[in-house]
Amino acid sequence: MLKNLLNKEKGVLLRIIIPSLLCIFLVFSGGALTFAQEDLVKEIRQLLVNHYVEPLGPEVLEGETVEEILKALEDPHTTYFTPQEFQEFQEAMDPSFYGIGIYMEMVPQGVLVTGVIKGAPAEKAGILRGDIITEADGKELEGLALEEAGPIIAQAQEDPVPLKILREGEIMEFYVTREEIIIPNVKGELQDNNRGYIQINSFGTDVGELFEKEFFSLQEKGAEKWIIDLRHNMGGYMAGTLEILGNLLPGELVFTARNDNYNIRQMQRARQKEEVLEGPLILLVNQQSASASEVTAAALKDHGRALLLGEDTHGKGTIQGLYPLSAGGVLKMTVWELFTPGEEALEGVGVSPHLEIKDQYTLPVAQLLLGPVEEGHPLEIEGNPYHIDLEKSRDPEYWEAYGQLLRALEKETLWEHYYPGYQLISHLEEVPRDKVFEVSFNMPLDQETVSENTVKLVEKETGQRIDLEFISAREDL
């Protein structure tokens, strides 16, 4: 039975348990049989003794109520669900939901928007990553838990929900219409004719099949370089991780699972597949990359298969099992702790990227590193050569992203990597836009060579070019 627990990290026994849960609900829904609270406590206590990831002390087992036992356990991933709460838990794992289309976490002032889903109502309304929602539908969100604030924002109503948002010190008001948001588990696109971009939003039951479909499709279209995006992916079925890594690390060790209660260690390897994704690979992660995403990231990093860009991941390195209870509820309990191929714990630690890049810049940085040019400006990262398309890096859309990359690589003089071969004349501050610059040359030259293509005035932080008008000195005579 323990081996089957590796099938899913957020509800590992779900496919096995569902039929029996339905049966239990049918038997007890009429209220013919009632279990006392002490019977529930005894049942949960025995399940913890038999199956928890590590042996438990008396401070946990002597709790007189379910709440006391779980509080003493100090494990946020071990939870008791009533039948209604378990139904909501299952629905939350569905890739579709009703709301405004944001990723969020709680901060003292309210709900921090950590990401906005493309095409969702929030994006259409102008809500941005980094905004803080302080009030929704007339209700203040300060001090609430995420499970309390979320429904207020996402509650199904036809009328637009009024939101008060804190942005750069100012309170702004938005009206957003809530809709059903459907997030595909996997989606891909071909970029710059030879780069495949695959975004994995959740490790659902069919994620391996969907990944292969996108991989094959992009490969046929000419993809030779790859970006896999696991940002905001909070996990799912661990079997999906083994399937996807079968196309990236066939047969290699992915993780080791430990249960100290049983003194068991199990090594899990990627599926052995013939179709393998080849070529340079960059993996994008952030603080909302959790569980199965972290296992994937750690395996690719430890085996040297991918360059990781982004932020430290969430730090969830355990697997939970779901156990139906006689009274109709469910106990979700930690049964395995996970370790990377390099024997590093994931729980509470996460995975650190090779280069720490702010979340909004990770994708453009990856696009620069895996650009279409073969002989651009050279950079070496983790022993591998990359070539930067300097024309693209100077574009205002990519300027700051390239700067983030150079800072992560600890380059001291940034402008030399934007304009290698150029000479820095001087720094200008508080210069009026109508200032006339006089440039003298100490040798004859063709006036046609002095133009916007050879002399540039650039705002170094944003990459914004300042328009120049070139006037020949002879014309002034």
C-alpha positions in Angstrom: 0.0 0.0 0.0 2.8 2.4 0.8 4.2 2.2 -2.7 0.9 3.4 -4.1 1.1 6.6 -2.1 3.7 7.9 -4.5 1.0 8.3 -7.2 0.0 11.8 -6.1 1.5 14.4 -3.8 -1.7 16.4 -3.2 -4.0 13.6 -2.3 -2.0 10.5 -3.2 -4.7 8.0 -2.9 -7.4 9.9 -4.7 -8.1 7.5 -7.5 -8.2 4.6 -5.1 -10.2 6.3 -2.4 -13.0 8.0 -4.4 -15.2 5.0 -4.9 -15.1 4.1 -1.2 -15.7 7.7 -0.3 -18.8 7.8 -2.4 -20.0 4.6 -0.7 -19.3 6.1 2.8 -21.2 9.3 1.9 -24.2 7.2 0.7 -24.3 5.1 3.9 -24.0 7.9 6.4 -25.7 10.9 4.6 -29.1 10.0 6.0 -27.8 10.3 9.5 -28.7 6.7 10.5 -25.4 6.3 12.3 -23.6 8.9 14.4 -20.1 8.6 15.6 -19.1 10.4 18.8 -16.3 12.9 18.7 -14.2 10.6 20.8 -14.5 7.9 18.2 -13.3 10.3 15.5 -10.3 11.3 17.7 -9.4 7.6 18.3 -9.6 6.8 14.6 -7.4 9.8 13.6 -4.9 9.0 16.3 -4.6 5.4 15.1 -4.1 6.5 11.5 -1.3 8.8 12.6 0.3 6.1 14.6 0.2 3.7 11.7 1.0 5.9 8.7 2.5 9.2 9.6 5.9 10.0 8.0 7.7 9.8 11.4 7.0 8.3 14.9 4.9 10.6 17.1 5.5 11.6 20.7 2.9 11.8 23.5 2.5 15.5 23.1 0.7 14.7 19.8 -1.1 11.5 20.7 -2.5 12.7 24.0 -4.5 15.5 22.4 -8.2 15.2 23.5 -9.6 16.7 20.3 -8.8 16.6 16.6 -7.8 20.3 16.8 -5.4 19.6 19.7 -3.8 16.7 17.9 -3.2 18.5 14.6 -2.0 21.7 16.4 0.6 19.7 18.4 1.6 18.0 15.2 2.7 21.3 13.7 2.4 20.0 10.1 0.5 22.4 7.9 0.0 19.7 5.3 -1.8 17.3 7.6 -5.5 18.3 7.8 -8.9 17.0 8.8 -11.7 17.6 6.2 -15.4 17.4 6.8 -17.2 15.9 3.8 -18.1 19.4 2.5 -14.5 20.6 3.0 -13.2 17.6 1.1 -15.5 18.2 -1.8 -14.2 21.8 -1.9 -10.6 20.4 -1.8 -11.3 18.2 -4.8 -12.8 21.1 -6.7 -9.8 23.3 -6.0 -7.6 20.8 -7.9 -9.7 21.3 -11.0 -7.8 23.4 -13.7 -10.9 25.6 -14.0 -12.3 28.0 -11.4 -14.5 31.0 -11.0 -12.9 34.3 -10.3 -11.0 37.2 -11.8 -7.8 35.3 -12.9 -5.0 36.2 -10.5 -2.4 34.3 -8.5 -2.2 35.6 -4.9 -0.8 35.5 -1.4 -1.6 37.3 1.8 0.4 40.2 3.0 -0.4 42.5 6.0 -2.3 45.0 3.9 -4.4 42.5 2.1 -4.1 40.2 -1.0 -0.8 40.6 -3.0 -1.3 39.8 -6.7 1.7 37.6 -7.6 0.6 36.9 -11.1 -2.2 37.7 -13.6 -3.5 35.1 -16.0 -3.3 36.1 -19.6 -6.7 37.0 -21.1 -8.5 36.8 -17.7 -10.8 39.6 -16.4 -8.1 41.0 -14.1 -5.7 41.5 -17.0 -8.5 43.1 -19.0 -9.3 45.5 -16.1 -5.6 46.6 -15.8 -4.7 44.8 -12.6 -0.9 44.2 -12.4 1.5 41.9 -10.6 2.5 43.6 -7.4 -0.8 45.2 -6.8 -2.3 44.8 -3.3 -6.1 44.3 -3.1 -7.1 45.9 0.2 -10.8 45.7 -0.2 -13.2 43.6 -2.3 -17.0 44.0 -2.6 -17.0 46.5 0.2 -15.1 44.1 2.6 -11.7 44.9 4.0 -9.1 42.1 3.4 -6.5 43.2 5.9 -5.8 40.5 8.4 -7.8 37.7 6.7 -6.5 34.3 5.8 -6.1 33.4 2.2 -9.0 30.9 2.4 -11.2 33.8 3.7 -10.1 36.5 1.3 -10.2 34.3 -1.8 -14.0 33.6 -1.9 -14.7 37.3 -1.3 -12.9 38.1 -4.5 -14.0 35.1 -6.5 -17.6 34.8 -5.4 -19.8 34.0 -8.4 -21.9 37.1 -9.2 -22.9 38.6 -12.5 -22.2 42.2 -11.4 -18.6 43.5 -11.5 -16.9 43.3 -8.1 -15.4 46.6 -6.9 -11.8 46.3 -5.8 -9.6 48.8 -4.0 -6.0 48.3 -5.0 -2.8 49.7 -3.4 -0.3 50.5 -6.2 2.9 52.5 -5.5 1.5 54.1 -2.5 -1.8 55.1 -4.1 -5.3 53.6 -3.7 -7.0 52.9 -7.0 -10.5 51.5 -7.7 -11.3 48.8 -10.3 -14.4 47.0 -11.3 -13.9 43.5 -12.5 -16.4 41.0 -13.8 -15.9 37.5 -12.5 -15.8 34.7 -15.0 -15.0 31.0 -15.2 -11.2 30.7 -15.7 -10.0 27.6 -17.5 -6.3 27.0 -17.3 -4.9 24.3 -19.6 -2.5 22.0 -17.8 0.0 22.3 -20.6 0.3 24.8 -23.4 3.1 25.5 -25.9 4.2 27.9 -28.7 7.0 28.2 -31.1 9.1 31.4 -30.6 11.6 32.9 -33.0 11.2 29.9 -35.4 13.5 27.6 -33.4 12.6 27.9 -29.7 9.9 25.8 -28.0 8.1 27.4 -25.0 6.1 25.0 -22.9 4.1 26.2 -19.9 3.0 23.6 -17.3 0.3 25.0 -15.0 -0.5 21.9 -13.1 0.6 18.2 -12.9 -2.8 16.7 -13.6 -3.5 13.1 -14.5 -2.9 13.7 -18.2 0.1 16.0 -17.9 2.6 13.5 -19.3 0.5 12.9 -22.4 -0.2 16.6 -22.9 3.5 17.5 -22.5 4.5 14.9 -25.1 1.9 16.3 -27.5 3.3 19.8 -27.3 6.9 18.6 -27.4 6.3 16.6 -30.6 4.3 19.4 -32.2 7.0 22.0 -31.5 9.8 19.7 -32.6 8.1 19.1 -35.9 7.8 22.9 -36.4 11.5 23.3 -35.9 12.1 23.8 -32.2 15.7 23.1 -31.2 15.9 25.1 -28.0 13.5 24.9 -25.1 12.0 26.9 -22.3 9.8 25.1 -19.7 7.8 27.3 -17.4 6.8 26.0 -14.0 6.1 29.4 -12.4 2.9 29.4 -10.3 2.6 25.6 -10.7 1.8 24.4 -7.2 2.1 20.7 -8.0 -0.3 17.8 -8.6 0.2 14.1 -9.4 3.8 13.0 -8.8 3.3 10.4 -11.5 3.1 13.3 -14.0 6.6 14.4 -12.9 8.0 10.9 -13.7 6.3 11.0 -17.1 7.6 14.4 -18.1 11.1 13.6 -16.9 10.9 10.5 -19.0 11.3 12.8 -22.0 14.1 14.8 -20.3 16.0 12.4 -18.0 14.9 8.9 -19.1 15.6 6.3 -16.4 17.4 8.8 -14.1 16.9 9.1 -10.4 14.2 11.8 -9.7 13.8 11.7 -5.9 14.0 9.5 -2.8 11.0 9.2 -0.5 11.4 8.4 3.1 9.0 7.2 5.8 10.8 7.0 9.1 7.8 5.5 10.8 8.2 2.4 8.7 12.0 2.9 8.2 11.4 2.8 4.4 13.3 4.5 1.6 12.0 4.4 -2.0 14.0 5.6 -5.0 11.8 6.9 -7.9 13.2 7.1 -11.4 11.9 8.9 -14.5 10.1 6.7 -17.0 12.3 5.1 -19.6 11.2 6.7 -22.9 12.7 6.6 -26.4 11.6 10.1 -27.5 13.9 12.5 -25.7 13.8 16.3 -25.8 17.3 17.4 -26.9 18.9 20.8 -27.1 19.5 23.7 -24.7 16.9 23.8 -21.9 16.0 26.6 -19.5 13.6 26.1 -16.6 11.6 29.0 -15.1 10.6 28.8 -11.4 9.3 31.2 -8.7 8.1 31.2 -5.1 4.8 29.6 -6.2 6.5 26.6 -7.9 5.8 23.9 -5.3 5.9 20.2 -4.7 5.9 18.3 -8.0 7.3 21.4 -9.7 10.1 21.4 -7.1 10.9 17.8 -7.6 11.1 18.4 -11.4 13.3 21.4 -10.9 15.7 19.6 -8.5 16.1 16.6 -10.8 16.9 18.8 -13.8 19.3 20.8 -11.8 21.1 18.0 -10.0 21.5 16.1 -13.3 22.8 19.2 -15.1 20.1 19.0 -17.7 18.7 22.6 -17.4 19.6 26.1 -16.5 17.2 27.3 -13.7 16.2 31.0 -13.7 13.9 32.8 -11.3 13.4 32.7 -7.5 13.7 30.1 -4.7 10.8 27.7 -5.0 8.1 27.2 -2.3 9.7 24.5 -0.2 7.0 21.8 -0.1 8.9 18.5 -0.1 6.3 16.0 1.3 3.6 13.7 -0.1 0.2 13.4 1.6 -2.2 10.4 1.6 -6.0 10.7 1.9 -7.7 8.4 4.4 -11.5 8.2 4.6 -13.0 8.3 8.1 -15.9 6.3 9.4 -17.9 9.4 10.1 -17.6 10.6 6.5 -14.7 13.0 6.7 -11.2 12.6 5.3 -7.8 12.8 6.9 -5.0 14.2 4.6 -1.8 13.1 6.2 1.9 13.5 5.4 3.3 10.0 4.6 6.5 10.7 2.8 9.4 13.2 2.9 11.2 13.8 -0.4 14.9 14.3 -1.1 16.6 15.3 -4.3 18.9 13.1 -6.3 21.7 14.9 -4.4 20.1 13.8 -1.1 19.0 17.4 -0.2 15.7 17.9 1.6 13.0 20.0 -0.2 10.6 20.6 2.7 11.0 24.1 4.1 14.0 24.7 1.8 12.9 24.5 -1.9 15.2 24.7 -4.9 17.5 27.6 -5.6 17.9 28.7 -9.3 21.3 29.0 -10.9 20.6 32.7 -11.5 18.2 34.7 -9.3 16.0 36.8 -11.6 13.0 38.9 -10.7 9.8 37.0 -11.7 8.7 39.5 -14.4 12.0 39.3 -16.2 12.6 35.5 -16.2 10.9 34.8 -19.5 12.5 37.7 -21.4 15.9 36.7 -20.0 15.4 33.1 -21.1 14.4 34.4 -24.6 17.6 36.4 -24.8 19.8 33.5 -23.7 18.1 31.2 -26.3 17.7 33.7 -29.0 17.9 32.9 -32.8 21.4 34.2 -33.2 24.4 31.8 -33.2 27.2 34.4 -33.0 26.0 37.2 -30.7 27.6 38.7 -27.6 29.1 35.7 -25.7 28.3 34.9 -22.1 29.3 31.8 -20.2 26.8 30.4 -17.6 27.4 27.2 -15.6 30.1 26.2 -18.0 27.8 26.5 -21.1 28.2 29.2 -23.8 25.3 31.5 -24.7 25.1 34.2 -27.4 23.0 37.4 -26.9 21.3 39.2 -29.8 22.5 42.7 -28.8 20.0 44.5 -31.0 17.2 42.7 -29.1 18.9 43.3 -25.7 18.9 47.1 -26.5 15.2 47.1 -27.2 13.3 48.8 -24.4 11.2 45.7 -23.9 14.3 43.6 -23.1 16.7 46.3 -21.7 16.0 45.8 -18.0 15.7 42.0 -18.4 19.2 42.0 -19.9 20.4 44.2 -17.0 18.9 41.7 -14.5 20.9 38.9 -16.2 24.1 40.9 -16.1 23.6 41.7 -12.4 22.9 38.1 -11.6 26.2 37.3 -13.4 27.9 40.0 -11.3 29.1 42.0 -14.2 30.5 45.3 -12.9 30.2 47.5 -16.0 26.8 46.8 -17.6 26.9 49.2 -20.6 29.9 47.4 -22.1 27.7 44.4 -22.5 25.0 46.4 -24.3 27.5 48.2 -26.5 30.7 46.3 -26.7 33.2 48.2 -28.9 31.7 51.5 -28.0 33.4 54.2 -26.0 31.7 55.9 -23.1 32.3 59.6 -23.3 30.6 60.9 -20.2 27.5 60.6 -18.0 24.8 63.2 -18.4 22.4 64.2 -15.6 19.5 66.7 -15.7 20.2 67.7 -19.3 17.4 69.6 -21.1 16.0 67.9 -24.1 16.9 70.8 -26.5 20.6 70.7 -25.5 23.1 71.0 -28.5 26.1 68.7 -28.3 29.2 69.6 -30.3 31.4 66.6 -31.3 34.8 67.3 -32.7 37.0 64.7 -34.5 40.7 64.8 -34.7 40.8 63.3 -38.2 38.9 63.6 -41.4 35.8 61.4 -41.7 32.8 60.8 -43.9 29.9 62.9 -42.4 27.5 60.2 -43.6 28.9 57.9 -41.0 27.8 60.1 -38.1 24.1 59.2 -37.7 21.6 57.6 -35.3 23.2 54.3 -36.2 26.6 55.2 -34.9 25.9 57.8 -32.1 23.3 56.9 -29.5 22.0 58.8 -26.5 20.3 56.2 -24.2 18.7 56.3 -20.8 20.7 53.6 -19.2 18.1 52.2 -16.7 15.2 51.8 -19.2 16.9 51.6 -22.5 14.8 54.4 -23.9 16.5 56.1 -26.8 16.6 59.9 -26.8 15.9 61.3 -30.3 18.8 63.1 -31.8 19.0 65.5 -34.8 22.4 65.6 -36.5 23.5 68.9 -38.0 26.7 69.3 -40.0 29.1 71.9 -38.7 29.4 73.2 -42.3 25.7 74.0 -42.3 26.2 76.4 -39.4 28.8 78.4 -41.2 
